[in-house]
Amino acid sequence: MTDANWKLKDGAELNIDDVAKIACALKSLSAYTTLVCAEEDSPEDLEQIVNEGMEAMERIFEV
């Protein structure tokens, strides 16, 4: 994927809180995948972290 595919929305600023939420969401997705592969139930807190990260991405990046 090239940098040209990632554009900030007009007026959006990339702040450290959103970057942290995105990073946590990606880490949580990795943990979730590991849990699913091990056939265990996923904790609800992982789902919340992933959702917060996705919301942060939607706020700052054009879709």
Summary of the structure (lengths in Angstrom):
residues: 63
radius of gyration: 13.6
end to end distance: 14.6
largest distance: 42.6
contacts: 145
relative contact order: 0.23
helix: 67%
strand: 3%
